[in-house]
Amino acid sequence: MVFLNPLFLWALLGISIPIAIHFWSKKKVRTIKIGSTQFLKELNPKQTSSIRLNQWFLLLLRVMILGLITLILAMPRLELLKTERSITYLVEPSLLTLEKVQTLLDTVADDQIRLLQSDFPLTDESEENSQSTLAPNYWQLTQEMKNLQADSIIIVSKGLVQGFKGRRPSVNLPLHWLVIDSATSTLTPVRVIQDKEQFIITSLKSDQSILQYKTEKSTLNDNIINVDNKLDSVELKYNNETIKLSLTQQKTSRILILSEPQFEAEEIYISAAFNALSKYLDQDIQVSNARDLEEIDMSSFDVLVWLKQEAMIPFNGKMLQWQADELAINLIEAGSKPGHFFL
């Protein structure tokens, strides 16, 4: 047992006060001489014993009250026997080659070190994956850590922004993140689009603080892209690794703007906006303008911009409809139907 406020234990000396008062009252009784004992009543011995017993009980009660108050002020605490807590280290595979990480893990038992990947294998069981440069999905792996039989989990990772995807999970586990600055950033291909004879590769660059996209063009002659026979996926050679991604065929987006003469200025601005997007995204966007629907095949257009006061016609693609609203907060607001927006 330990006391949080041991100084209050000095108050136990106060127990001597009621004890001293009790024995002081036991001093010799003074003898008084009287003339006659005729009218004095003899005292019952049983009553005398009861009085003495009550006096001892009152003494014990006073001592216990003072001792209890003192212990409450001293705040005693019981220290249970501490059991050894198991600690598991989860290390991101790409960090195993760093010298400072190896120095840290040299003091840890081998059965306590696991890789920060699915199923959390021991390091000696997955040596082939130790050179992977792809950022793990930290949030998904955090949910899987519930199956680890450990009192405390230390996660050694790069803390790449790319790995924190989706909503942060709520996990009631003793997790401790140890972010290692490897002074490097990862560049991982995430999408491939085929535009005629060239391929547009979009890669994701991530480190501890930034997340940005990089786009580059390539052809089949570069020997880094292998297209399968079905033309629905490609294999990229990147950092001595082969990454398989789905292949998206680039197509021309056709925009139809139906307007009235009073919306001529808005029509010019919207056309210019789509042309700017075409150059910025390096994507072919064709804009067509019309006043009415005569001899127009609506099925050949992907987006319909309706700058008319009359009711909008049914359309299967995306729609941008003009609507007068003086209280609108945003320039474009989503409608009740998917792909339907109001201007």
C-alpha positions in Angstrom: 0.0 0.0 0.0 1.2 3.5 -0.8 -0.1 6.9 0.3 -0.5 9.8 -2.1 -0.3 12.3 0.8 1.9 10.7 3.4 2.4 13.9 5.3 -1.1 13.6 6.7 0.0 10.4 8.6 1.5 12.7 11.2 -2.0 13.4 12.3 -2.1 9.8 13.7 -0.3 11.3 16.7 -3.7 13.0 17.6 -4.9 9.5 18.6 -3.0 10.0 21.9 -5.3 12.9 22.9 -8.5 10.8 23.6 -6.3 8.1 25.2 -4.7 10.6 27.5 -8.1 12.1 28.5 -9.4 8.6 29.2 -6.6 7.7 31.6 -6.5 11.2 33.2 -10.1 10.7 34.2 -9.1 7.5 36.1 -7.2 9.4 38.7 -7.8 8.7 42.4 -11.2 9.8 43.6 -11.2 12.3 46.5 -12.8 11.0 49.8 -15.5 13.0 51.3 -16.5 12.5 54.9 -20.2 12.5 55.7 -22.2 12.1 58.9 -24.5 9.3 58.0 -25.0 6.7 55.2 -28.6 6.0 56.0 -30.1 7.7 52.9 -27.3 6.4 50.5 -28.3 3.7 48.0 -25.9 0.9 47.4 -24.5 0.8 43.9 -25.1 -2.3 41.7 -21.8 -3.9 40.7 -23.3 -4.9 37.2 -24.1 -1.2 36.5 -20.5 -0.3 37.4 -19.2 -2.8 34.9 -21.5 -1.5 32.2 -20.2 2.1 32.7 -16.6 0.9 32.4 -17.4 -1.0 29.2 -19.1 2.1 27.7 -16.1 4.2 28.5 -13.7 1.7 26.7 -16.1 1.6 23.7 -16.2 5.4 23.5 -12.4 5.5 23.6 -12.1 2.9 20.8 -14.7 4.9 18.7 -12.8 8.2 19.1 -9.5 6.5 18.2 -11.1 4.9 15.1 -12.7 8.2 13.9 -9.4 10.1 14.1 -7.5 7.2 12.4 -10.1 7.0 9.6 -10.0 10.8 8.9 -6.2 10.6 8.8 -6.2 7.7 6.3 -8.7 9.5 4.1 -6.5 12.6 4.0 -3.4 10.5 3.3 -5.2 8.8 0.3 -4.0 5.2 0.4 -3.7 3.2 -2.8 -3.2 -0.5 -3.3 -0.4 -1.5 -5.8 -1.2 -4.7 -7.5 1.5 -7.0 -8.8 2.4 -5.7 -12.3 2.3 -8.2 -15.1 4.7 -8.0 -18.1 3.0 -6.2 -21.0 3.5 -7.5 -24.5 4.6 -5.0 -27.1 4.4 -5.5 -30.9 6.3 -3.5 -33.4 4.7 -3.0 -36.9 7.3 -1.8 -39.4 6.6 -0.5 -42.9 8.4 -2.9 -45.3 10.3 -0.2 -47.1 11.9 1.0 -43.9 13.7 -2.3 -43.0 16.8 -1.3 -45.1 17.3 2.0 -43.2 20.2 1.9 -40.7 18.4 3.9 -38.0 15.4 1.6 -38.1 17.7 -1.4 -37.9 19.4 0.1 -34.9 16.0 0.6 -33.2 14.9 -3.0 -33.9 18.2 -4.6 -32.8 17.1 -4.3 -29.2 13.7 -6.0 -29.8 13.0 -9.7 -29.9 12.4 -11.1 -33.4 8.9 -12.5 -32.5 7.8 -8.9 -31.6 8.6 -7.4 -35.0 6.0 -7.7 -37.8 5.5 -6.1 -41.2 2.9 -3.4 -41.6 0.9 -5.2 -44.2 -2.0 -7.5 -44.4 -2.0 -10.4 -41.9 1.1 -8.7 -40.2 3.7 -11.5 -41.0 7.0 -11.8 -39.1 9.9 -10.1 -40.9 11.7 -13.5 -41.6 8.5 -14.8 -43.2 8.1 -12.1 -45.9 11.6 -11.1 -47.0 10.4 -10.8 -50.6 8.1 -7.9 -49.7 10.6 -5.9 -47.8 11.6 -3.8 -50.8 8.1 -2.6 -51.7 7.8 1.1 -52.1 4.0 1.3 -52.2 2.4 3.1 -49.3 0.2 0.8 -47.2 -3.4 1.7 -46.4 -2.8 2.8 -42.8 -6.5 3.1 -41.9 -7.4 -0.3 -43.2 -4.5 -2.0 -41.5 -5.4 -0.2 -38.2 -8.8 -1.9 -38.3 -7.1 -5.3 -38.7 -4.9 -4.7 -35.7 -7.8 -5.8 -33.5 -6.7 -9.4 -34.1 -3.2 -8.8 -32.7 -2.7 -10.2 -29.1 -0.7 -7.3 -27.8 -1.1 -4.8 -24.9 0.7 -2.1 -26.8 1.4 -1.6 -30.6 4.2 0.6 -31.9 3.8 1.5 -35.7 7.0 2.4 -37.4 6.1 4.0 -40.8 6.9 6.9 -43.2 3.5 8.5 -42.5 2.9 9.0 -46.2 -0.2 11.1 -47.0 -1.1 8.6 -49.7 -1.6 5.9 -47.1 -4.3 7.8 -45.2 -7.2 7.0 -47.4 -10.9 7.3 -46.4 -12.3 8.1 -43.0 -10.2 7.7 -39.9 -11.5 4.6 -38.0 -12.3 4.6 -34.4 -10.2 1.8 -32.8 -9.9 1.3 -29.0 -6.3 0.2 -29.1 -3.0 1.4 -27.5 -1.4 2.6 -30.8 1.8 4.6 -30.9 2.9 6.0 -34.2 6.6 6.5 -34.9 7.1 8.4 -38.1 10.5 7.9 -39.8 11.6 10.6 -42.3 13.3 8.6 -45.0 14.1 11.7 -47.0 12.4 10.2 -50.1 9.0 10.4 -51.7 7.0 7.8 -53.5 5.7 8.2 -57.1 3.1 5.5 -57.7 1.1 5.1 -61.0 -2.7 5.1 -60.3 -4.4 5.5 -63.8 -3.6 4.9 -67.4 -5.6 6.5 -70.3 -5.1 5.7 -73.9 -5.5 8.6 -76.3 -5.0 7.4 -79.8 -1.4 6.2 -80.1 -0.2 7.4 -76.8 -0.8 6.6 -73.1 -1.4 9.2 -70.4 0.0 7.9 -67.1 -1.2 9.6 -63.9 1.1 9.0 -60.9 0.6 9.9 -57.3 3.5 11.6 -55.5 3.4 11.5 -51.7 5.6 12.2 -48.7 5.0 13.1 -45.1 3.5 16.5 -46.0 2.3 16.8 -49.5 0.1 14.8 -52.0 0.2 15.7 -55.6 -0.4 14.2 -59.1 1.9 14.0 -62.0 0.9 13.3 -65.6 3.3 11.9 -68.2 2.8 10.6 -71.7 4.2 7.3 -73.1 3.9 5.0 -76.1 4.3 1.3 -76.7 7.8 1.9 -77.9 8.9 3.0 -74.5 8.9 -0.7 -73.3 7.4 0.2 -69.9 3.8 -0.5 -70.9 2.4 -3.9 -71.8 -1.2 -3.9 -73.0 -3.2 -7.2 -72.8 -5.1 -8.5 -75.7 -8.5 -7.4 -74.4 -7.3 -3.8 -74.1 -8.8 -3.4 -70.7 -5.7 -3.3 -68.5 -2.0 -2.6 -68.8 1.2 -3.6 -66.9 3.7 -0.9 -66.0 7.3 -1.5 -65.1 8.1 0.8 -62.3 11.1 0.7 -59.8 11.8 -2.9 -60.7 8.1 -3.7 -60.0 5.2 -4.7 -62.3 2.0 -2.8 -61.5 -1.2 -3.8 -63.2 -3.8 -1.0 -63.8 -7.1 -0.8 -65.7 -6.9 1.0 -69.1 -9.4 3.8 -69.9 -9.9 4.8 -73.5 -9.9 8.5 -74.0 -12.9 9.8 -75.9 -14.1 13.1 -77.2 -16.6 14.8 -74.9 -19.3 16.6 -76.8 -21.1 19.5 -75.2 -24.4 21.0 -76.5 -25.4 24.5 -75.4 -29.1 25.3 -76.1 -29.7 29.0 -75.4 -32.0 31.9 -76.0 -30.7 35.3 -77.4 -30.9 36.9 -73.9 -28.3 34.4 -72.6 -25.8 35.3 -75.3 -23.2 36.5 -72.8 -23.6 33.4 -70.6 -23.2 31.2 -73.7 -19.9 32.9 -74.6 -18.5 32.4 -71.0 -19.6 28.8 -70.8 -18.0 28.0 -74.2 -14.8 29.6 -73.2 -14.8 27.7 -69.9 -15.1 24.3 -71.7 -12.3 25.3 -74.2 -10.0 26.2 -71.3 -10.7 22.9 -69.6 -9.9 21.1 -72.9 -6.4 22.7 -72.9 -5.8 22.3 -69.2 -6.8 18.6 -69.1 -5.3 17.9 -72.5 -8.7 16.3 -73.5 -10.7 16.8 -76.6 -13.9 18.7 -75.8 -16.2 19.8 -78.6 -18.7 22.5 -77.9 -21.8 23.0 -80.1 -24.2 25.9 -79.9 -27.9 25.9 -81.0 -31.1 27.9 -80.5 -33.6 25.0 -81.0 -33.6 21.2 -81.2 -34.4 20.9 -84.9 -32.3 18.2 -86.7 -30.1 17.6 -83.6 -29.3 14.1 -82.4 -29.3 14.4 -78.6 -27.9 10.9 -78.1 -24.5 12.0 -79.6 -23.9 14.5 -76.8 -22.5 13.9 -73.3 -23.5 17.1 -71.6 -26.5 19.4 -72.2 -26.3 23.1 -71.1 -29.9 24.5 -71.0 -30.0 28.3 -71.1 -33.7 28.6 -71.7 -36.6 29.7 -69.5 -38.9 27.0 -70.8 -39.0 23.5 -69.2 -36.0 21.3 -69.9 -36.3 18.3 -72.1 -35.4 14.8 -70.9 -31.7 13.9 -71.4 -29.7 10.8 -70.5 -26.3 12.5 -69.9 -25.2 15.3 -67.6 -27.3 18.4 -67.5 -26.6 22.0 -66.5 -29.8 24.0 -66.3 -30.2 27.8 -65.9 -32.5 28.7 -63.0 -33.2 32.2 -61.6 -32.4 32.3 -57.9 -31.4 35.5 -56.2 -30.7 33.7 -52.9 -28.3 31.1 -54.4 -25.0 30.8 -52.6 -23.0 28.9 -55.2 -22.7 29.5 -58.9 -23.5 25.8 -59.6 -25.6 23.7 -57.3 -26.4 20.0 -57.5 -30.0 19.1 -58.3 -32.1 16.3 -56.9 -31.2 13.8 -59.7 -27.7 12.4 -60.4 -25.8 14.4 -63.0 -28.3 17.3 -62.9 -27.0 20.7 -61.9 -28.4 24.2 -61.8 -26.6 27.4 -62.9 
